[in-house]
């Protein structure tokens, strides 16, 4: 048997010793300490619910029309002999101003003939009265018996007196008619207003019923505004029971100029096709003849903001919080997400108005949470009151204009009155 060399044996012993030492070290080594990783907290912003009393304006649009518009017509025949300088389109005339004159010579002659007829009838009546007086005196001197009252009346000439008196009344009526016709040869403004159009010229012959011109009043103007049926509950509108209800309205034309007015009446009937109620806004002194400011021209297209009735227990929240199915996230006492069904008014813009579903003091989650599920644990990052959030948004976006956006989108009505 061959002998193992000493060098090989020494190397083997060294390797074996190293293996034994390594095994002992591995056996004696402490296992690494297992450390639990901290859970990542989900931070959210919340708003504490605070109910408010808010007035929700309703928006509409329409065209400005004068409250009174008149077509002037001739009531007599004749030639136009005079036209007033202000009787032109755009001319401002006062009540009673002479607009034009028609040749009145024929009508002056008729007045004179009627006056003569009155004088003749008056003389005839005087004569009959005198004859009746003589007959009555004769009857007193020489009493006679008559078979009937009619015979006595004839003897006293009562029928003749009554006939003469009737002729005088008729002559006086003819004189009055002649004077009226003479006065009708002078066309005067029936009220203070603007001339819209003149339809005749100097020297033109006109007949009874001929149109002479058009004018409209400037003391007041109206705007007919369509209101959808679902917006009507937001307004206190005048009716037979509450004529004192006259909500304020602000009108804005296409140049951004503003006018104030009031809702004075409704038409009282819902349009069968568009389901809108037409209400009428009235503006005093639209042409600013008695006040300062820009005139509101007849025919202008205007947008209208109508003051709504005050509604209590409303909660203003950002609109983007509303999820499918009309739900929002709220936090329970353990800071876990819970679904809450809410009822909102039909408003659009940056904010929505919640009328049901939330209680005072509840915490509504303001932060978007992708793939969130009911029961998700969260931590509060920042908090504020819902009414303060609403107020800050209004101030940061231009004050009252932002407040208007709460409901501006809820009503879009075309110029023809159709809801779009």
VOTORFI-898953 format. One record per residue (C-alpha): residue number from 1; residue in one letter; x, y, z. Coordinates in steps of 0.1 Angstrom, whole numbers, plus 5000, padded with zeros to 4 digits. Example, Ala and Ser with C-alpha at 12.3 -4.5 7.8 and 13.67 -1.06 7.14 Angstrom:
2
(1; A; (5123; 4955; 5078));
(2; S; (5137; 4989; 5071));
***
This chain:
420
(1; X; (5000; 5000; 5000));
(2; X; (5014; 5033; 4989));
(3; X; (5020; 5059; 5016));
(4; X; (5004; 5093; 5014));
(5; X; (5029; 5120; 5012));
(6; X; (5032; 5142; 5043));
(7; X; (5025; 5174; 5023));
(8; X; (4992; 5161; 5010));
(9; X; (4982; 5150; 5045));
(10; X; (4990; 5184; 5059));
(11; X; (4969; 5202; 5033));
(12; X; (4940; 5179; 5039));
(13; X; (4942; 5186; 5076));
(14; X; (4942; 5223; 5070));
(15; X; (4911; 5221; 5047));
(16; X; (4893; 5199; 5072));
(17; X; (4901; 5223; 5100));
(18; X; (4888; 5253; 5080));
(19; X; (4856; 5235; 5073));
(20; X; (4851; 5226; 5110));
(21; X; (4858; 5262; 5121));
(22; X; (4833; 5276; 5094));
(23; X; (4806; 5252; 5105));
(24; X; (4811; 5262; 5142));
(25; X; (4809; 5300; 5133));
(26; X; (4777; 5294; 5112));
(27; X; (4761; 5275; 5140));
(28; X; (4770; 5302; 5166));
(29; X; (4760; 5332; 5144));
(30; X; (4728; 5352; 5155));
(31; X; (4701; 5354; 5129));
(32; X; (4694; 5390; 5116));
(33; X; (4667; 5409; 5135));
(34; X; (4634; 5412; 5115));
(35; X; (4622; 5448; 5114));
(36; X; (4586; 5456; 5105));
(37; X; (4584; 5484; 5079));
(38; X; (4561; 5513; 5090));
(39; X; (4528; 5516; 5072));
(40; X; (4525; 5546; 5049));
(41; X; (4498; 5569; 5062));
(42; X; (4471; 5582; 5037));
(43; X; (4468; 5619; 5044));
(44; X; (4436; 5637; 5034));
(45; X; (4421; 5672; 5037));
(46; X; (4387; 5675; 5052));
(47; X; (4359; 5700; 5056));
(48; X; (4337; 5701; 5087));
(49; X; (4301; 5705; 5076));
(50; X; (4284; 5738; 5085));
(51; X; (4250; 5746; 5072));
(52; X; (4242; 5780; 5057));
(53; X; (4213; 5801; 5046));
(54; X; (4218; 5811; 5010));
(55; X; (4199; 5830; 4983));
(56; X; (4201; 5811; 4950));
(57; X; (4198; 5834; 4920));
(58; X; (4181; 5822; 4889));
(59; X; (4194; 5832; 4855));
(60; X; (4176; 5839; 4822));
(61; X; (4177; 5861; 4792));
(62; X; (4154; 5880; 4769));
(63; X; (4149; 5911; 4748));
(64; X; (4140; 5946; 4760));
(65; X; (4106; 5959; 4749));
(66; X; (4089; 5992; 4757));
(67; X; (4059; 5989; 4780));
(68; X; (4038; 6009; 4755));
(69; X; (4041; 6011; 4717));
(70; X; (4017; 6029; 4695));
(71; X; (4010; 6031; 4658));
(72; X; (3996; 6066; 4650));
(73; X; (3968; 6066; 4624));
(74; X; (3948; 6094; 4608));
(75; X; (3912; 6097; 4619));
(76; X; (3904; 6123; 4591));
(77; X; (3911; 6127; 4554));
(78; X; (3933; 6154; 4540));
(79; X; (3967; 6166; 4529));
(80; X; (3997; 6167; 4553));
(81; X; (4006; 6204; 4555));
(82; X; (4031; 6204; 4584));
(83; X; (4056; 6179; 4599));
(84; X; (4073; 6187; 4633));
(85; X; (4111; 6185; 4632));
(86; X; (4111; 6160; 4661));
(87; X; (4087; 6137; 4642));
(88; X; (4116; 6116; 4629));
(89; X; (4130; 6082; 4640));
(90; X; (4147; 6087; 4673));
(91; X; (4131; 6120; 4681));
(92; X; (4121; 6125; 4718));
(93; X; (4087; 6141; 4721));
(94; X; (4067; 6151; 4752));
(95; X; (4031; 6144; 4758));
(96; X; (4009; 6167; 4737));
(97; X; (4036; 6178; 4713));
(98; X; (4024; 6185; 4678));
(99; X; (4038; 6159; 4654));
(100; X; (4020; 6168; 4621));
(101; X; (3990; 6187; 4608));
(102; X; (3965; 6179; 4581));
(103; X; (3948; 6205; 4560));
(104; X; (3919; 6216; 4582));
(105; X; (3900; 6241; 4560));
(106; X; (3872; 6217; 4553));
(107; X; (3868; 6209; 4590));
(108; X; (3868; 6245; 4599));
(109; X; (3839; 6250; 4575));
(110; X; (3821; 6221; 4590));
(111; X; (3825; 6237; 4624));
(112; X; (3810; 6269; 4612));
(113; X; (3780; 6251; 4595));
(114; X; (3774; 6232; 4628));
(115; X; (3776; 6265; 4648));
(116; X; (3750; 6280; 4624));
(117; X; (3727; 6249; 4628));
(118; X; (3729; 6252; 4665));
(119; X; (3719; 6289; 4664));
(120; X; (3690; 6281; 4641));
(121; X; (3678; 6253; 4663));
(122; X; (3681; 6275; 4694));
(123; X; (3659; 6301; 4677));
(124; X; (3634; 6275; 4667));
(125; X; (3632; 6263; 4703));
(126; X; (3627; 6298; 4716));
(127; X; (3598; 6303; 4692));
(128; X; (3581; 6271; 4702));
(129; X; (3586; 6279; 4739));
(130; X; (3570; 6313; 4733));
(131; X; (3540; 6297; 4714));
(132; X; (3535; 6272; 4742));
(133; X; (3535; 6300; 4768));
(134; X; (3508; 6318; 4748));
(135; X; (3487; 6286; 4745));
(136; X; (3490; 6281; 4783));
(137; X; (3479; 6317; 4790));
(138; X; (3449; 6312; 4767));
(139; X; (3439; 6280; 4784));
(140; X; (3439; 6298; 4817));
(141; X; (3417; 6326; 4804));
(142; X; (3394; 6303; 4785));
(143; X; (3393; 6269; 4802));
(144; X; (3382; 6240; 4780));
(145; X; (3379; 6203; 4786));
(146; X; (3399; 6178; 4766));
(147; X; (3391; 6141; 4762));
(148; X; (3427; 6130; 4768));
(149; X; (3460; 6141; 4781));
(150; X; (3474; 6139; 4746));
(151; X; (3449; 6164; 4734));
(152; X; (3458; 6187; 4762));
(153; X; (3495; 6184; 4755));
(154; X; (3489; 6193; 4718));
(155; X; (3469; 6223; 4728));
(156; X; (3499; 6234; 4750));
(157; X; (3523; 6227; 4721));
(158; X; (3544; 6203; 4742));
(159; X; (3552; 6180; 4712));
(160; X; (3565; 6210; 4692));
(161; X; (3586; 6222; 4720));
(162; X; (3601; 6187; 4725));
(163; X; (3608; 6184; 4688));
(164; X; (3626; 6218; 4687));
(165; X; (3646; 6208; 4718));
(166; X; (3657; 6175; 4702));
(167; X; (3667; 6194; 4670));
(168; X; (3689; 6217; 4692));
(169; X; (3705; 6187; 4709));
(170; X; (3713; 6171; 4675));
(171; X; (3728; 6204; 4662));
(172; X; (3750; 6206; 4693));
(173; X; (3762; 6170; 4688));
(174; X; (3770; 6178; 4652));
(175; X; (3790; 6208; 4664));
(176; X; (3809; 6187; 4689));
(177; X; (3817; 6162; 4662));
(178; X; (3829; 6189; 4639));
(179; X; (3852; 6203; 4666));
(180; X; (3866; 6168; 4672));
(181; X; (3873; 6163; 4635));
(182; X; (3890; 6197; 4634));
(183; X; (3911; 6188; 4664));
(184; X; (3920; 6155; 4647));
(185; X; (3938; 6173; 4619));
(186; X; (3965; 6180; 4645));
(187; X; (3983; 6148; 4654));
(188; X; (3998; 6151; 4689));
(189; X; (4020; 6127; 4710));
(190; X; (3999; 6107; 4734));
(191; X; (4027; 6104; 4759));
(192; X; (4064; 6111; 4764));
(193; X; (4083; 6088; 4742));
(194; X; (4106; 6082; 4712));
(195; X; (4096; 6082; 4676));
(196; X; (4103; 6048; 4661));
(197; X; (4093; 6056; 4625));
(198; X; (4075; 6083; 4604));
(199; X; (4055; 6069; 4575));
(200; X; (4042; 6100; 4557));
(201; X; (4058; 6131; 4542));
(202; X; (4048; 6167; 4537));
(203; X; (4022; 6171; 4510));
(204; X; (4010; 6135; 4511));
(205; X; (3973; 6128; 4511));
(206; X; (3961; 6106; 4539));
(207; X; (3928; 6089; 4546));
(208; X; (3910; 6077; 4576));
(209; X; (3930; 6048; 4590));
(210; X; (3963; 6057; 4572));
(211; X; (3994; 6049; 4593));
(212; X; (4013; 6081; 4601));
(213; X; (4041; 6068; 4623));
(214; X; (4051; 6047; 4654));
(215; X; (4064; 6057; 4688));
(216; X; (4070; 6041; 4722));
(217; X; (4071; 6052; 4758));
(218; X; (4104; 6058; 4776));
(219; X; (4091; 6058; 4812));
(220; X; (4094; 6020; 4816));
(221; X; (4106; 5990; 4797));
(222; X; (4099; 5952; 4801));
(223; X; (4119; 5920; 4795));
(224; X; (4100; 5887; 4791));
(225; X; (4121; 5860; 4808));
(226; X; (4117; 5822; 4805));
(227; X; (4121; 5802; 4838));
(228; X; (4122; 5764; 4837));
(229; X; (4097; 5746; 4859));
(230; X; (4124; 5732; 4882));
(231; X; (4137; 5767; 4889));
(232; X; (4104; 5782; 4899));
(233; X; (4106; 5770; 4935));
(234; X; (4137; 5791; 4940));
(235; X; (4118; 5823; 4934));
(236; X; (4091; 5843; 4953));
(237; X; (4070; 5854; 4923));
(238; X; (4041; 5878; 4923));
(239; X; (4006; 5864; 4919));
(240; X; (3970; 5873; 4929));
(241; X; (3977; 5862; 4965));
(242; X; (4011; 5878; 4969));
(243; X; (4013; 5909; 4946));
(244; X; (4039; 5923; 4969));
(245; X; (4065; 5897; 4958));
(246; X; (4087; 5916; 4934));
(247; X; (4122; 5900; 4933));
(248; X; (4150; 5922; 4922));
(249; X; (4166; 5915; 4888));
(250; X; (4199; 5927; 4874));
(251; X; (4201; 5930; 4836));
(252; X; (4234; 5929; 4817));
(253; X; (4237; 5937; 4780));
(254; X; (4263; 5924; 4756));
(255; X; (4286; 5953; 4765));
(256; X; (4286; 5943; 4802));
(257; X; (4265; 5973; 4813));
(258; X; (4241; 5967; 4842));
(259; X; (4206; 5979; 4851));
(260; X; (4183; 5971; 4880));
(261; X; (4147; 5962; 4879));
(262; X; (4119; 5941; 4894));
(263; X; (4098; 5912; 4885));
(264; X; (4063; 5926; 4883));
(265; X; (4042; 5897; 4870));
(266; X; (4041; 5862; 4855));
(267; X; (4022; 5850; 4825));
(268; X; (4007; 5823; 4847));
(269; X; (4010; 5795; 4822));
(270; X; (4037; 5769; 4816));
(271; X; (4047; 5766; 4779));
(272; X; (4035; 5731; 4769));
(273; X; (4066; 5723; 4748));
(274; X; (4095; 5739; 4766));
(275; X; (4081; 5736; 4801));
(276; X; (4090; 5772; 4810));
(277; X; (4071; 5799; 4828));
(278; X; (4075; 5834; 4813));
(279; X; (4079; 5862; 4839));
(280; X; (4081; 5899; 4832));
(281; X; (4108; 5922; 4845));
(282; X; (4102; 5959; 4845));
(283; X; (4128; 5987; 4845));
(284; X; (4121; 6023; 4853));
(285; X; (4135; 6051; 4831));
(286; X; (4154; 6028; 4808));
(287; X; (4167; 6056; 4786));
(288; X; (4181; 6074; 4817));
(289; X; (4163; 6106; 4809));
(290; X; (4158; 6114; 4846));
(291; X; (4189; 6098; 4860));
(292; X; (4226; 6092; 4852));
(293; X; (4239; 6062; 4834));
(294; X; (4238; 6044; 4800));
(295; X; (4204; 6040; 4783));
(296; X; (4189; 6005; 4780));
(297; X; (4178; 6006; 4744));
(298; X; (4146; 5989; 4733));
(299; X; (4154; 5957; 4714));
(300; X; (4186; 5950; 4734));
(301; X; (4193; 5914; 4743));
(302; X; (4201; 5911; 4780));
(303; X; (4210; 5884; 4805));
(304; X; (4191; 5885; 4838));
(305; X; (4201; 5875; 4873));
(306; X; (4169; 5872; 4895));
(307; X; (4173; 5873; 4932));
(308; X; (4161; 5840; 4947));
(309; X; (4144; 5832; 4979));
(310; X; (4166; 5825; 5010));
(311; X; (4169; 5787; 5016));
(312; X; (4181; 5773; 5049));
(313; X; (4203; 5743; 5059));
(314; X; (4224; 5743; 5027));
(315; X; (4260; 5730; 5025));
(316; X; (4283; 5744; 4999));
(317; X; (4310; 5719; 4988));
(318; X; (4333; 5717; 4958));
(319; X; (4315; 5700; 4930));
(320; X; (4343; 5676; 4922));
(321; X; (4336; 5657; 4954));
(322; X; (4304; 5643; 4940));
(323; X; (4310; 5607; 4928));
(324; X; (4289; 5584; 4907));
(325; X; (4255; 5577; 4923));
(326; X; (4254; 5611; 4941));
(327; X; (4279; 5600; 4969));
(328; X; (4307; 5617; 4988));
(329; X; (4334; 5604; 5011));
(330; X; (4330; 5611; 5048));
(331; X; (4353; 5601; 5077));
(332; X; (4338; 5582; 5107));
(333; X; (4350; 5584; 5143));
(334; X; (4379; 5560; 5135));
(335; X; (4391; 5580; 5105));
(336; X; (4379; 5555; 5080));
(337; X; (4362; 5563; 5047));
(338; X; (4325; 5559; 5045));
(339; X; (4301; 5565; 5016));
(340; X; (4274; 5591; 5021));
(341; X; (4244; 5595; 4997));
(342; X; (4236; 5632; 4993));
(343; X; (4209; 5653; 4976));
(344; X; (4221; 5683; 4957));
(345; X; (4203; 5712; 4941));
(346; X; (4207; 5714; 4904));
(347; X; (4236; 5738; 4904));
(348; X; (4268; 5740; 4884));
(349; X; (4301; 5757; 4886));
(350; X; (4329; 5753; 4912));
(351; X; (4305; 5745; 4940));
(352; X; (4274; 5724; 4946));
(353; X; (4247; 5730; 4972));
(354; X; (4238; 5699; 4993));
(355; X; (4204; 5700; 5008));
(356; X; (4201; 5665; 5024));
(357; X; (4225; 5637; 5035));
(358; X; (4250; 5654; 5057));
(359; X; (4249; 5664; 5093));
(360; X; (4264; 5695; 5110));
(361; X; (4299; 5688; 5121));
(362; X; (4306; 5657; 5099));
(363; X; (4339; 5655; 5081));
(364; X; (4338; 5654; 5043));
(365; X; (4370; 5642; 5025));
(366; X; (4383; 5669; 5001));
(367; X; (4412; 5650; 4987));
(368; X; (4410; 5627; 4956));
(369; X; (4417; 5591; 4965));
(370; X; (4423; 5568; 4936));
(371; X; (4408; 5533; 4940));
(372; X; (4396; 5541; 4975));
(373; X; (4373; 5516; 4991));
(374; X; (4349; 5518; 5021));
(375; X; (4369; 5513; 5053));
(376; X; (4402; 5528; 5041));
(377; X; (4421; 5542; 5070));
(378; X; (4432; 5578; 5066));
(379; X; (4449; 5606; 5086));
(380; X; (4438; 5642; 5085));
(381; X; (4462; 5666; 5069));
(382; X; (4443; 5699; 5071));
(383; X; (4408; 5708; 5080));
(384; X; (4385; 5737; 5077));
(385; X; (4348; 5746; 5079));
(386; X; (4328; 5741; 5047));
(387; X; (4313; 5777; 5049));
(388; X; (4348; 5792; 5052));
(389; X; (4360; 5771; 5022));
(390; X; (4330; 5784; 5002));
(391; X; (4337; 5820; 5013));
(392; X; (4374; 5819; 5005));
(393; X; (4366; 5805; 4970));
(394; X; (4343; 5834; 4964));
(395; X; (4368; 5860; 4975));
(396; X; (4397; 5844; 4955));
(397; X; (4377; 5843; 4923));
(398; X; (4363; 5877; 4921));
(399; X; (4337; 5881; 4949));
(400; X; (4301; 5881; 4940));
(401; X; (4307; 5869; 4904));
(402; X; (4319; 5836; 4918));
(403; X; (4288; 5834; 4940));
(404; X; (4268; 5837; 4908));
(405; X; (4285; 5807; 4893));
(406; X; (4269; 5785; 4919));
(407; X; (4237; 5784; 4898));
(408; X; (4246; 5800; 4865));
(409; X; (4250; 5768; 4847));
(410; X; (4217; 5754; 4860));
(411; X; (4198; 5775; 4836));
(412; X; (4206; 5780; 4799));
(413; X; (4178; 5794; 4779));
(414; X; (4179; 5802; 4742));
(415; X; (4167; 5835; 4728));
(416; X; (4136; 5817; 4716));
(417; X; (4127; 5806; 4751));
(418; X; (4138; 5769; 4747));
(419; X; (4158; 5753; 4775));
(420; X; (4192; 5741; 4761));
***
